[in-house]
C-alpha cells in the first residue's frame, strides 16, 4: 500500500490509481506469501471450505477469479493490474469457476 502511495502523481491522489496500485501491491504480496507457504508446507485447512478451494487454484486463475467475480472489477482493470490482456482475464476467471464447480461436485458426491 505504501508503495502505491509513493507512486501516485505529485499533483494529488487519484483514486483510480490508488485502487489499481493497492490491488497490484496486494497481488505482489500474495505471490510472496504463496512462495513462503510452498516452502513451509502451509495449508488452508483452517479456512471455510469454499475459500479453501479458491486458495488451491493456480495463482493466475485465482487472481482473475477473485478480482472479476468476488470483487466485481471490470476486466480491463483486472488486466491492467495483472499485466495480461482482458480476454485472458475472462478465460482464467472462467477456468477457475469451472474448476471450483468440479471441486464442489466432487465434495458433494462424498
N, C-alpha and C positions, 0 to 999 in steps of 0.2 A: 504494500500500500504506500509506504513512504517513497519507494522508487517511483511509483506512478505520480505522486505529488511533485517530486523533483523534476519530472519530465514534462510537466504542464507548461504551456506558453507563459512567458513573463507577464503578459497583459492581463492575466486573471484566470480564474478557474472555469474551465469549460466542462460542464457536467458530463457531456458525452465522452470527452477524453478521459475524464476521471473514471467513469464506468468502464470503458474499454481497458484502460490501463490497470485498473484494480482487478478485473477478471483475468487479464493476461498475467498479472503477477500471481494471482491465486493458482492459475494453471501451472505456472513455473514452479511454485512451491509444491503443488500436488505431485509433479514429476519427481522432485527431490525426495519427498516423503515416500513415494512409491519405491524409489530405489533403496531407501533405507529399509522399508518394510520387506522388500525382496531379500535383502542381505540378512535381515534379522529373523526371517521366517514368521513375521507377524501375520495374524489372520483377522478376519472381520466377524468372528463368531459372536461378538458382543453386540452387533448391530441387528436391528429388526430384519427379518428375512428378505423383504423386498429391497431394502437398501443394501444389504449384504450381496444380493445378486447383482445390483448395479456396480458395486465395487469390484466384482470379479470380471467385469467386462475389460477388454483391452483398453488402454488409455485413450486412444483417439475416438473410438466409438463411444466410450463412456463420456468423454468431454462433450462430444456433439450431442448426445442424448440429454445430458444434464442441461446444457445451455439452451438447446432448442425446445425440449419437451418439458423439463421441470422448471426452468427459468423463463421460458417463453420468449427468448430473444429472437429477433429476426435473423434469418440465415446469413445475410450479408454481414451483420455484426459478428456473428459466430465465426464466419470465415475470416474476417479481419483479425479477430483475437487469436485464432488457431493457426493462421498463416496458410490456409488452404482455400480452394475455391468454394463457392456457395453450393454447387452441385455435390461436391464431396461431403459437405456438412449434412445435406439431406440423405445421401447414401449411407454414411456412417450412423447417423441417428436412426435410420430405418433398420439397418442391420442390427443395431443394439436392441431395438424394440422387438424384432423377431427373436433374437437370442433370449431376451428376458421372457417372452411369451413361451418359448420352448422350455425354458428352465421351470417356469411356473407350471406348465403341463406335466412335466416330469415329477415335480414335487407333489402335485395333486394326485398322481397315479400311485404314489407310495402309500 
